[in-house]
């Protein structure tokens, strides 16, 4: 289960950063010129951190339930 979580996290990280690197166009220039790119990046980072904490919470809860079932 931990291996699956690590793989999912790695895949999500790769997709997130590949989209950020490939996103080049007038929208990107607009956000950079107005200074709002930092807001966008902060929201993406906050969302990613929230997902990671949620996955950790789920992993702990599932592990606890598995231990209760085995006992």
Helices and strands as residue ranges (DSSP letters): H 2-22, H 26-34, H 37-70
